[in-house]
Amino acid sequence: MQMRVDRTAIIVAGVAVVLCMAVSSCLLGGYGYLQLRPLPTPTLSFVEGVRATATADALEAAGQPTHTSTPSPAPEPTATDTPVLVSEDPTATATLEPTLAPEPTATTGPAAPAPPPPPTSTPRPQPAETCRTPRNTSLIRGPYLQWVRPNSITIAWETIDEVDSVVEYGPTAAYGSTAIDCDWTTHHQVTLTGLNPYTVYHYRIRSSGQVFSEGSADHTLKTAAGPGQTSFTFAVLGETQSGIPPGHFDRYRDSADKDHPRSAAKIQAINPDFYLHAGGLVFNGSDLAAWDDFFHFEGNLMSNVTLFPTLGESEGAHYNYFRIFHLPDNERWYSFDYGNAHFVCLQIDGHGNANPGSEQYQWVENDLASSDKPWKFVFFHYPPFSYGPVGSKPEARHVQSLFARYGVDMVFSANDRNYQRFVVDGVTYIVTGGGAAYTGKLTGGSEFPPVFMERTKHVMRIAINGNTLNSVAYRLDAAGSEMDPFTLTAN
């Protein structure tokens, strides 16, 4: 009886051995199958090994390259070893590198192993000027020139989609130099530097490899005159009032739409080195459609001649103005030198404060006192003196004493839509509000009689030649006839 039990036990043990061998064979076969793809390194957890295999499968299914070499053993990742994707090119194999950990402090434990070097790969070749994968878009406005200096200038434009910003430029239409900003945006501004003073350059703009050729792809710009130059010209206008709404404003809208192209064309014919706008650029500064109208009429001019604007009452100090224009200082009031002249822009528009003791008042006094240029010009919106329906503005009189004290030669303003010239305390004041908008009657109201005034649409041309200034206004009639020519000598 005892012998039978032992035989049974032997049989049971043999069956168990056979079953174990079968199970081991299956497991080893499966392991051999898994070895067809490199396993995770021994330091990786099982879950991370599965994730690594799944990632490789996904890349292979998407047709992306995978690393076929077995990576070096790596330590378990920590919070300070989080990989960062440094390649922005979606066509290139991603390169991972760990972020730097804080400086180690003294510990009693063993030092952590150094992180492994990032895997190397060869990205797909890309042209040197390409920031990202090209993406087509459309141009909304521009290009237009901003804040010209003797050795630099800013070029701006706007696109529908976010893309990069590229300017090709050079002494001829063959260009030869390129300025690139790889940040994707819809509003583009690229500043060219290292330029020669008072020199004409050709340029064109691109985004994501796409050349914008509305009108003409090639444009020209002229850098500012250096401090030693004493001859140059500039133009002045005001009250273009683009974007007047339809309805009961139809006659005003029709008037502005008809004559704004004329004023822009006349300035192009004058061919100034730059031009000033005394405010009233648009009917409503918060209306983007009004700015679209402004660029529709003036865009070709602005792509070749730098505009320096000032805030007008109708701009309302709105964000759109500051988004569109790129100006010195705080952009509400600013100054710049051009050749042997100093120019000051102020915010006297019903929204800014230029009262004595205000920030702007103190700024302009310091600015004028610090300039030793033989010519000084100031421009802002509200007229200190006017015989028009708007009339003289008391808030524009607060800074009047500074102009005589610091030798300002001419002050340009608008608001009233006509042409007027005054001379007060040796300073010449011009109301130049005839850029395109419906003109206003001359009704009186100023205690200082004007030297000349006329209800007409116009633009102005100022020519500096050493210590002599020649000014003339051009009517926007078919003949472009001259009006009120006069000469000044520097104060």
GUFI-481473 format. One record per residue (C-alpha): residue number from 1; residue in three letters; x, y, z. Coordinates in nm, 2 decimals. Example, Ala and Ser with C-alpha at 12.3 -4.5 7.8 and 13.67 -1.06 7.14 Angstrom:
2
[1,ALA,[1.23,-0.45,0.78]]
[2,SER,[1.37,-0.11,0.71]]
! end
This chain:
491
[1,MET,[0.00,0.00,0.00]]
[2,GLN,[0.28,0.23,0.09]]
[3,MET,[0.46,0.16,-0.25]]
[4,ARG,[0.14,0.26,-0.45]]
[5,VAL,[0.13,0.60,-0.29]]
[6,ASP,[0.50,0.66,-0.37]]
[7,ARG,[0.45,0.57,-0.74]]
[8,THR,[0.15,0.80,-0.76]]
[9,ALA,[0.36,1.08,-0.61]]
[10,ILE,[0.63,1.02,-0.87]]
[11,ILE,[0.38,1.03,-1.16]]
[12,VAL,[0.23,1.36,-1.03]]
[13,ALA,[0.58,1.51,-0.99]]
[14,GLY,[0.67,1.41,-1.35]]
[15,VAL,[0.36,1.57,-1.49]]
[16,ALA,[0.44,1.89,-1.30]]
[17,VAL,[0.79,1.90,-1.45]]
[18,VAL,[0.66,1.85,-1.80]]
[19,LEU,[0.41,2.14,-1.75]]
[20,CYS,[0.68,2.37,-1.62]]
[21,MET,[0.90,2.30,-1.92]]
[22,ALA,[0.61,2.37,-2.16]]
[23,VAL,[0.53,2.70,-1.99]]
[24,SER,[0.90,2.81,-1.99]]
[25,SER,[0.92,2.73,-2.36]]
[26,CYS,[0.62,2.96,-2.43]]
[27,LEU,[0.76,3.24,-2.22]]
[28,LEU,[1.10,3.22,-2.39]]
[29,GLY,[0.94,3.22,-2.73]]
[30,GLY,[0.75,3.54,-2.64]]
[31,TYR,[1.07,3.70,-2.51]]
[32,GLY,[1.24,3.62,-2.83]]
[33,TYR,[0.96,3.79,-3.02]]
[34,LEU,[0.99,4.10,-2.81]]
[35,GLN,[1.36,4.11,-2.88]]
[36,LEU,[1.28,4.20,-3.24]]
[37,ARG,[1.26,4.57,-3.11]]
[38,PRO,[1.52,4.69,-2.86]]
[39,LEU,[1.39,4.67,-2.50]]
[40,PRO,[1.39,4.96,-2.26]]
[41,THR,[1.71,4.99,-2.07]]
[42,PRO,[1.72,4.80,-1.74]]
[43,THR,[1.68,5.12,-1.54]]
[44,LEU,[1.34,5.20,-1.69]]
[45,SER,[1.03,5.08,-1.51]]
[46,PHE,[0.80,4.84,-1.69]]
[47,VAL,[0.54,5.11,-1.76]]
[48,GLU,[0.80,5.34,-1.91]]
[49,GLY,[0.92,5.05,-2.12]]
[50,VAL,[0.57,5.00,-2.26]]
[51,ARG,[0.54,5.38,-2.33]]
[52,ALA,[0.87,5.38,-2.51]]
[53,THR,[0.76,5.09,-2.73]]
[54,ALA,[0.43,5.25,-2.81]]
[55,THR,[0.60,5.58,-2.90]]
[56,ALA,[0.82,5.40,-3.14]]
[57,ASP,[0.52,5.22,-3.30]]
[58,ALA,[0.34,5.56,-3.34]]
[59,LEU,[0.65,5.72,-3.51]]
[60,GLU,[0.69,5.42,-3.74]]
[61,ALA,[0.32,5.43,-3.84]]
[62,ALA,[0.35,5.81,-3.91]]
[63,GLY,[0.65,5.75,-4.13]]
[64,GLN,[0.88,5.94,-3.88]]
[65,PRO,[1.24,5.83,-3.83]]
[66,THR,[1.33,5.64,-3.52]]
[67,HIS,[1.66,5.57,-3.35]]
[68,THR,[1.78,5.22,-3.44]]
[69,SER,[2.08,5.22,-3.21]]
[70,THR,[2.04,5.11,-2.85]]
[71,PRO,[2.06,5.41,-2.62]]
[72,SER,[2.30,5.42,-2.34]]
[73,PRO,[2.17,5.33,-1.99]]
[74,ALA,[2.01,5.64,-1.83]]
[75,PRO,[1.91,5.71,-1.48]]
[76,GLU,[1.55,5.72,-1.37]]
[77,PRO,[1.42,6.07,-1.48]]
[78,THR,[1.36,6.33,-1.20]]
[79,ALA,[1.18,6.66,-1.18]]
[80,THR,[1.50,6.84,-1.28]]
[81,ASP,[1.57,6.62,-1.58]]
[82,THR,[1.25,6.68,-1.77]]
[83,PRO,[1.33,6.68,-2.14]]
[84,VAL,[1.27,6.99,-2.34]]
[85,LEU,[1.20,6.99,-2.71]]
[86,VAL,[1.45,7.24,-2.86]]
[87,SER,[1.39,7.19,-3.23]]
[88,GLU,[1.10,7.40,-3.38]]
[89,ASP,[1.13,7.24,-3.72]]
[90,PRO,[0.86,6.97,-3.75]]
[91,THR,[1.04,6.80,-4.03]]
[92,ALA,[1.35,6.74,-3.82]]
[93,THR,[1.41,6.47,-3.57]]
[94,ALA,[1.35,6.61,-3.23]]
[95,THR,[1.65,6.67,-3.01]]
[96,LEU,[1.59,6.63,-2.64]]
[97,GLU,[1.81,6.78,-2.38]]
[98,PRO,[1.77,6.80,-2.00]]
[99,THR,[1.71,7.13,-1.83]]
[100,LEU,[1.98,7.23,-1.58]]
[101,ALA,[1.92,7.13,-1.22]]
[102,PRO,[1.99,7.36,-0.93]]
[103,GLU,[2.34,7.37,-0.79]]
[104,PRO,[2.38,7.06,-0.57]]
[105,THR,[2.40,7.10,-0.19]]
[106,ALA,[2.60,6.88,0.04]]
[107,THR,[2.43,6.55,0.11]]
[108,THR,[2.52,6.23,0.29]]
[109,GLY,[2.40,6.01,0.00]]
[110,PRO,[2.59,5.92,-0.31]]
[111,ALA,[2.61,6.18,-0.59]]
[112,ALA,[2.35,6.13,-0.87]]
[113,PRO,[2.49,6.01,-1.20]]
[114,ALA,[2.54,6.27,-1.47]]
[115,PRO,[2.26,6.28,-1.73]]
[116,PRO,[2.35,6.12,-2.06]]
[117,PRO,[2.42,6.34,-2.36]]
[118,PRO,[2.12,6.40,-2.58]]
[119,PRO,[2.08,6.17,-2.88]]
[120,THR,[2.22,6.32,-3.19]]
[121,SER,[2.04,6.33,-3.52]]
[122,THR,[2.07,6.51,-3.85]]
[123,PRO,[1.77,6.74,-3.92]]
[124,ARG,[1.63,6.77,-4.27]]
[125,PRO,[1.82,7.06,-4.44]]
[126,GLN,[1.63,7.39,-4.45]]
[127,PRO,[1.71,7.72,-4.62]]
[128,ALA,[1.90,7.95,-4.38]]
[129,GLU,[1.63,8.22,-4.39]]
[130,THR,[1.34,7.98,-4.31]]
[131,CYS,[1.23,8.00,-3.95]]
[132,ARG,[0.95,7.74,-3.97]]
[133,THR,[0.76,7.54,-4.22]]
[134,PRO,[0.63,7.78,-4.48]]
[135,ARG,[0.27,7.89,-4.44]]
[136,ASN,[0.07,8.10,-4.69]]
[137,THR,[-0.12,8.40,-4.57]]
[138,SER,[-0.25,8.73,-4.70]]
[139,LEU,[-0.14,9.09,-4.64]]
[140,ILE,[-0.38,9.32,-4.46]]
[141,ARG,[-0.17,9.64,-4.47]]
[142,GLY,[0.18,9.76,-4.54]]
[143,PRO,[0.46,9.76,-4.57]]
[144,TYR,[0.50,10.11,-4.43]]
[145,LEU,[0.80,10.30,-4.29]]
[146,GLN,[0.84,10.41,-3.93]]
[147,TRP,[1.09,10.61,-3.72]]
[148,VAL,[1.37,10.67,-3.97]]
[149,ARG,[1.71,10.75,-3.82]]
[150,PRO,[2.05,10.80,-4.00]]
[151,ASN,[2.15,10.44,-3.95]]
[152,SER,[1.83,10.25,-3.90]]
[153,ILE,[1.46,10.24,-3.99]]
[154,THR,[1.16,10.03,-3.89]]
[155,ILE,[0.94,9.86,-4.15]]
[156,ALA,[0.59,9.73,-4.05]]
[157,TRP,[0.32,9.53,-4.21]]
[158,GLU,[0.02,9.32,-4.10]]
[159,THR,[-0.10,8.97,-4.21]]
[160,ILE,[-0.41,8.77,-4.16]]
[161,ASP,[-0.22,8.47,-4.01]]
[162,GLU,[0.06,8.45,-3.77]]
[163,VAL,[0.38,8.40,-3.97]]
[164,ASP,[0.75,8.51,-3.94]]
[165,SER,[0.89,8.85,-4.06]]
[166,VAL,[1.16,8.88,-4.33]]
[167,VAL,[1.29,9.20,-4.50]]
[168,GLU,[1.53,9.18,-4.79]]
[169,TYR,[1.72,9.50,-4.86]]
[170,GLY,[2.01,9.65,-5.04]]
[171,PRO,[2.13,9.94,-5.26]]
[172,THR,[1.96,9.79,-5.56]]
[173,ALA,[1.66,9.57,-5.63]]
[174,ALA,[1.90,9.27,-5.62]]
[175,TYR,[1.90,9.33,-5.23]]
[176,GLY,[2.18,9.12,-5.08]]
[177,SER,[2.10,9.16,-4.71]]
[178,THR,[1.82,9.00,-4.51]]
[179,ALA,[1.67,9.08,-4.17]]
[180,ILE,[1.47,8.80,-4.00]]
[181,ASP,[1.24,8.78,-3.70]]
[182,CYS,[1.13,8.42,-3.65]]
[183,ASP,[0.86,8.50,-3.39]]
[184,TRP,[0.52,8.43,-3.55]]
[185,THR,[0.28,8.72,-3.54]]
[186,THR,[0.01,8.90,-3.74]]
[187,HIS,[0.17,9.25,-3.68]]
[188,HIS,[0.52,9.27,-3.81]]
[189,GLN,[0.79,9.52,-3.73]]
[190,VAL,[1.15,9.47,-3.84]]
[191,THR,[1.42,9.73,-3.77]]
[192,LEU,[1.71,9.75,-4.02]]
[193,THR,[2.04,9.87,-3.86]]
[194,GLY,[2.39,9.95,-3.98]]
[195,LEU,[2.26,10.16,-4.27]]
[196,ASN,[2.43,10.47,-4.42]]
[197,PRO,[2.28,10.82,-4.36]]
[198,TYR,[2.06,10.98,-4.62]]
[199,THR,[2.08,10.69,-4.85]]
[200,VAL,[1.82,10.52,-5.07]]
[201,TYR,[1.77,10.15,-5.02]]
[202,HIS,[1.55,9.90,-5.20]]
[203,TYR,[1.35,9.65,-4.99]]
[204,ARG,[1.08,9.39,-5.01]]
[205,ILE,[0.89,9.19,-4.74]]
[206,ARG,[0.84,8.82,-4.70]]
[207,SER,[0.67,8.59,-4.45]]
[208,SER,[0.72,8.21,-4.45]]
[209,GLY,[0.90,8.23,-4.78]]
[210,GLN,[0.60,8.41,-4.94]]
[211,VAL,[0.69,8.74,-5.12]]
[212,PHE,[0.41,9.00,-5.09]]
[213,SER,[0.37,9.18,-5.42]]
[214,GLU,[0.05,9.39,-5.38]]
[215,GLY,[0.12,9.68,-5.62]]
[216,SER,[0.49,9.62,-5.64]]
[217,ALA,[0.71,9.38,-5.44]]
[218,ASP,[1.00,9.63,-5.46]]
[219,HIS,[0.99,9.94,-5.25]]
[220,THR,[1.25,10.21,-5.16]]
[221,LEU,[1.33,10.39,-4.84]]
[222,LYS,[1.57,10.68,-4.75]]
[223,THR,[1.75,10.69,-4.42]]
[224,ALA,[1.76,11.01,-4.22]]
[225,ALA,[2.00,11.29,-4.27]]
[226,GLY,[2.29,11.29,-4.03]]
[227,PRO,[2.37,11.58,-3.79]]
[228,GLY,[2.62,11.74,-4.03]]
[229,GLN,[2.37,11.77,-4.32]]
[230,THR,[2.19,12.10,-4.36]]
[231,SER,[1.96,12.05,-4.66]]
[232,PHE,[1.65,11.83,-4.67]]
[233,THR,[1.27,11.86,-4.73]]
[234,PHE,[0.96,11.74,-4.55]]
[235,ALA,[0.58,11.77,-4.61]]
[236,VAL,[0.30,11.84,-4.37]]
[237,LEU,[-0.08,11.77,-4.38]]
[238,GLY,[-0.37,11.72,-4.14]]
[239,GLU,[-0.74,11.62,-4.12]]
[240,THR,[-0.76,11.34,-4.38]]
[241,GLN,[-1.05,11.19,-4.18]]
[242,SER,[-1.06,10.85,-4.34]]
[243,GLY,[-1.35,10.61,-4.26]]
[244,ILE,[-1.64,10.86,-4.23]]
[245,PRO,[-1.95,10.65,-4.19]]
[246,PRO,[-2.23,10.66,-4.45]]
[247,GLY,[-2.57,10.81,-4.40]]
[248,HIS,[-2.60,11.17,-4.31]]
[249,PHE,[-2.22,11.21,-4.34]]
[250,ASP,[-2.23,11.11,-4.70]]
[251,ARG,[-2.11,11.45,-4.83]]
[252,TYR,[-1.82,11.46,-4.59]]
[253,ARG,[-1.73,11.10,-4.67]]
[254,ASP,[-1.74,11.17,-5.04]]
[255,SER,[-1.52,11.47,-5.00]]
[256,ALA,[-1.26,11.29,-4.79]]
[257,ASP,[-1.26,10.99,-5.02]]
[258,LYS,[-1.22,11.21,-5.33]]
[259,ASP,[-0.93,11.42,-5.20]]
[260,HIS,[-0.73,11.19,-4.99]]
[261,PRO,[-0.58,11.02,-5.30]]
[262,ARG,[-0.50,11.37,-5.43]]
[263,SER,[-0.31,11.47,-5.11]]
[264,ALA,[-0.12,11.14,-5.11]]
[265,ALA,[-0.03,11.18,-5.48]]
[266,LYS,[0.08,11.54,-5.42]]
[267,ILE,[0.31,11.44,-5.14]]
[268,GLN,[0.46,11.17,-5.36]]
[269,ALA,[0.51,11.43,-5.64]]
[270,ILE,[0.68,11.66,-5.38]]
[271,ASN,[0.91,11.37,-5.30]]
[272,PRO,[0.99,11.48,-4.94]]
[273,ASP,[1.24,11.30,-4.72]]
[274,PHE,[0.96,11.23,-4.47]]
[275,TYR,[0.63,11.39,-4.37]]
[276,LEU,[0.43,11.49,-4.07]]
[277,HIS,[0.05,11.44,-4.00]]
[278,ALA,[-0.11,11.69,-3.76]]
[279,GLY,[-0.39,11.46,-3.65]]
[280,GLY,[-0.73,11.37,-3.77]]
[281,LEU,[-0.60,11.07,-3.96]]
[282,VAL,[-0.93,10.88,-3.93]]
[283,PHE,[-1.28,10.97,-3.83]]
[284,ASN,[-1.29,10.72,-3.54]]
[285,GLY,[-0.97,10.57,-3.40]]
[286,SER,[-1.15,10.27,-3.25]]
[287,ASP,[-1.28,10.17,-3.60]]
[288,LEU,[-1.04,9.93,-3.77]]
[289,ALA,[-1.23,9.98,-4.10]]
[290,ALA,[-1.14,10.35,-4.08]]
[291,TRP,[-0.77,10.26,-4.06]]
[292,ASP,[-0.82,10.03,-4.35]]
[293,ASP,[-0.95,10.33,-4.55]]
[294,PHE,[-0.65,10.53,-4.44]]
[295,PHE,[-0.40,10.27,-4.56]]
[296,HIS,[-0.60,10.23,-4.88]]
[297,PHE,[-0.54,10.59,-4.97]]
[298,GLU,[-0.20,10.65,-4.82]]
[299,GLY,[-0.04,10.30,-4.81]]
[300,ASN,[0.17,10.34,-5.13]]
[301,LEU,[0.31,10.67,-5.00]]
[302,MET,[0.39,10.52,-4.66]]
[303,SER,[0.57,10.23,-4.82]]
[304,ASN,[0.83,10.47,-4.96]]
[305,VAL,[0.82,10.78,-4.73]]
[306,THR,[0.84,10.77,-4.35]]
[307,LEU,[0.53,10.92,-4.17]]
[308,PHE,[0.55,11.08,-3.83]]
[309,PRO,[0.19,11.13,-3.70]]
[310,THR,[0.04,11.29,-3.39]]
[311,LEU,[-0.27,11.20,-3.20]]
[312,GLY,[-0.58,11.39,-3.30]]
[313,GLU,[-0.91,11.44,-3.13]]
[314,SER,[-1.08,11.18,-3.35]]
[315,GLU,[-0.81,10.92,-3.29]]
[316,GLY,[-0.92,10.92,-2.93]]
[317,ALA,[-0.58,10.79,-2.80]]
[318,HIS,[-0.71,10.45,-2.90]]
[319,TYR,[-0.51,10.13,-2.88]]
[320,ASN,[-0.53,10.10,-3.26]]
[321,TYR,[-0.31,10.40,-3.31]]
[322,PHE,[-0.03,10.26,-3.09]]
[323,ARG,[-0.06,9.92,-3.25]]
[324,ILE,[-0.02,10.06,-3.60]]
[325,PHE,[0.25,10.32,-3.54]]
[326,HIS,[0.60,10.26,-3.40]]
[327,LEU,[0.74,10.60,-3.27]]
[328,PRO,[1.01,10.72,-3.03]]
[329,ASP,[0.97,10.78,-2.66]]
[330,ASN,[0.62,10.70,-2.52]]
[331,GLU,[0.46,10.76,-2.86]]
[332,ARG,[0.21,11.01,-2.72]]
[333,TRP,[0.48,11.28,-2.72]]
[334,TYR,[0.82,11.23,-2.87]]
[335,SER,[1.11,11.40,-3.05]]
[336,PHE,[1.37,11.33,-3.31]]
[337,ASP,[1.65,11.50,-3.49]]
[338,TYR,[1.68,11.52,-3.86]]
[339,GLY,[1.99,11.69,-4.01]]
[340,ASN,[2.03,12.03,-3.85]]
[341,ALA,[1.67,12.03,-3.71]]
[342,HIS,[1.49,11.91,-3.40]]
[343,PHE,[1.12,11.80,-3.42]]
[344,VAL,[0.88,11.77,-3.13]]
[345,CYS,[0.54,11.59,-3.13]]
[346,LEU,[0.30,11.67,-2.85]]
[347,GLN,[-0.04,11.52,-2.74]]
[348,ILE,[-0.26,11.82,-2.74]]
[349,ASP,[-0.58,11.67,-2.86]]
[350,GLY,[-0.84,11.69,-2.59]]
[351,HIS,[-0.72,11.36,-2.43]]
[352,GLY,[-0.36,11.46,-2.32]]
[353,ASN,[-0.26,11.70,-2.05]]
[354,ALA,[0.00,11.97,-2.13]]
[355,ASN,[-0.08,12.21,-1.84]]
[356,PRO,[0.21,12.36,-1.65]]
[357,GLY,[0.34,12.11,-1.40]]
[358,SER,[0.21,11.81,-1.60]]
[359,GLU,[0.44,11.53,-1.71]]
[360,GLN,[0.42,11.64,-2.07]]
[361,TYR,[0.48,12.00,-1.99]]
[362,GLN,[0.80,11.92,-1.80]]
[363,TRP,[0.91,11.68,-2.07]]
[364,VAL,[0.88,11.93,-2.35]]
[365,GLU,[1.05,12.20,-2.16]]
[366,ASN,[1.35,11.97,-2.09]]
[367,ASP,[1.35,11.85,-2.44]]
[368,LEU,[1.36,12.19,-2.60]]
[369,ALA,[1.61,12.32,-2.35]]
[370,SER,[1.85,12.03,-2.43]]
[371,SER,[1.85,12.08,-2.81]]
[372,ASP,[2.10,12.30,-2.98]]
[373,LYS,[1.98,12.25,-3.33]]
[374,PRO,[1.94,12.58,-3.53]]
[375,TRP,[1.59,12.47,-3.65]]
[376,LYS,[1.31,12.36,-3.41]]
[377,PHE,[0.97,12.24,-3.51]]
[378,VAL,[0.67,12.14,-3.30]]
[379,PHE,[0.35,11.97,-3.42]]
[380,PHE,[0.03,11.87,-3.24]]
[381,HIS,[-0.34,11.87,-3.31]]
[382,TYR,[-0.53,12.15,-3.14]]
[383,PRO,[-0.45,12.50,-3.28]]
[384,PRO,[-0.33,12.77,-3.03]]
[385,PHE,[-0.46,13.03,-3.28]]
[386,SER,[-0.74,12.99,-3.53]]
[387,TYR,[-1.01,13.18,-3.72]]
[388,GLY,[-1.19,12.86,-3.81]]
[389,PRO,[-1.52,12.72,-3.66]]
[390,VAL,[-1.33,12.53,-3.39]]
[391,GLY,[-1.12,12.83,-3.31]]
[392,SER,[-0.82,12.87,-3.07]]
[393,LYS,[-0.78,12.61,-2.80]]
[394,PRO,[-0.68,12.73,-2.45]]
[395,GLU,[-0.52,12.40,-2.37]]
[396,ALA,[-0.28,12.46,-2.67]]
[397,ARG,[-0.18,12.79,-2.52]]
[398,HIS,[-0.02,12.64,-2.21]]
[399,VAL,[0.30,12.55,-2.39]]
[400,GLN,[0.31,12.87,-2.60]]
[401,SER,[0.55,13.05,-2.37]]
[402,LEU,[0.80,12.76,-2.40]]
[403,PHE,[0.82,12.80,-2.78]]
[404,ALA,[0.93,13.16,-2.77]]
[405,ARG,[1.17,13.09,-2.48]]
[406,TYR,[1.35,12.80,-2.65]]
[407,GLY,[1.36,12.93,-3.00]]
[408,VAL,[1.10,12.72,-3.18]]
[409,ASP,[1.06,12.83,-3.54]]
[410,MET,[0.74,12.68,-3.66]]
[411,VAL,[0.44,12.51,-3.49]]
[412,PHE,[0.20,12.29,-3.70]]
[413,SER,[-0.16,12.20,-3.59]]
[414,ALA,[-0.49,12.10,-3.75]]
[415,ASN,[-0.84,12.05,-3.61]]
[416,ASP,[-0.98,12.34,-3.81]]
[417,ARG,[-1.00,12.23,-4.18]]
[418,ASN,[-0.84,12.51,-4.37]]
[419,TYR,[-0.51,12.69,-4.40]]
[420,GLN,[-0.40,12.97,-4.17]]
[421,ARG,[-0.06,13.13,-4.08]]
[422,PHE,[0.00,13.34,-3.77]]
[423,VAL,[0.32,13.49,-3.62]]
[424,VAL,[0.31,13.53,-3.24]]
[425,ASP,[0.62,13.63,-3.03]]
[426,GLY,[0.84,13.55,-3.33]]
[427,VAL,[0.71,13.20,-3.37]]
[428,THR,[0.52,13.10,-3.69]]
[429,TYR,[0.20,12.90,-3.63]]
[430,ILE,[0.04,12.71,-3.92]]
[431,VAL,[-0.31,12.55,-3.92]]
[432,THR,[-0.28,12.29,-4.19]]
[433,GLY,[-0.62,12.10,-4.18]]
[434,GLY,[-0.68,12.06,-4.55]]
[435,GLY,[-0.55,11.70,-4.61]]
[436,ALA,[-0.88,11.57,-4.75]]
[437,ALA,[-1.18,11.63,-4.51]]
[438,TYR,[-1.46,11.87,-4.59]]
[439,THR,[-1.33,12.23,-4.52]]
[440,GLY,[-1.45,12.46,-4.25]]
[441,LYS,[-1.54,12.83,-4.28]]
[442,LEU,[-1.31,13.10,-4.16]]
[443,THR,[-1.52,13.29,-3.91]]
[444,GLY,[-1.28,13.48,-3.68]]
[445,GLY,[-1.23,13.43,-3.31]]
[446,SER,[-0.86,13.48,-3.26]]
[447,GLU,[-0.72,13.79,-3.10]]
[448,PHE,[-0.42,13.76,-3.33]]
[449,PRO,[-0.50,13.84,-3.70]]
[450,PRO,[-0.36,13.58,-3.94]]
[451,VAL,[-0.09,13.67,-4.19]]
[452,PHE,[-0.26,13.45,-4.44]]
[453,MET,[-0.57,13.22,-4.45]]
[454,GLU,[-0.77,13.04,-4.71]]
[455,ARG,[-1.05,12.78,-4.70]]
[456,THR,[-0.90,12.52,-4.92]]
[457,LYS,[-0.77,12.16,-4.92]]
[458,HIS,[-0.39,12.15,-4.93]]
[459,VAL,[-0.06,11.99,-4.83]]
[460,MET,[0.27,12.18,-4.74]]
[461,ARG,[0.63,12.15,-4.84]]
[462,ILE,[0.91,12.27,-4.62]]
[463,ALA,[1.27,12.29,-4.76]]
[464,ILE,[1.56,12.35,-4.53]]
[465,ASN,[1.89,12.49,-4.68]]
[466,GLY,[2.13,12.58,-4.41]]
[467,ASN,[1.98,12.86,-4.20]]
[468,THR,[1.71,12.94,-4.46]]
[469,LEU,[1.36,12.78,-4.48]]
[470,ASN,[1.13,12.80,-4.77]]
[471,SER,[0.76,12.70,-4.72]]
[472,VAL,[0.48,12.67,-4.97]]
[473,ALA,[0.13,12.51,-4.96]]
[474,TYR,[-0.02,12.33,-5.26]]
[475,ARG,[-0.39,12.34,-5.32]]
[476,LEU,[-0.55,12.01,-5.41]]
[477,ASP,[-0.70,12.15,-5.73]]
[478,ALA,[-0.64,12.01,-6.08]]
[479,ALA,[-0.34,12.25,-6.13]]
[480,GLY,[-0.19,12.19,-5.78]]
[481,SER,[-0.14,12.56,-5.76]]
[482,GLU,[0.09,12.72,-5.49]]
[483,MET,[-0.04,12.91,-5.19]]
[484,ASP,[0.13,13.14,-4.93]]
[485,PRO,[0.50,13.09,-5.01]]
[486,PHE,[0.73,13.24,-4.75]]
[487,THR,[1.09,13.23,-4.62]]
[488,LEU,[1.22,13.21,-4.27]]
[489,THR,[1.57,13.24,-4.11]]
[490,ALA,[1.66,13.02,-3.82]]
[491,ASN,[1.61,13.17,-3.47]]
! end
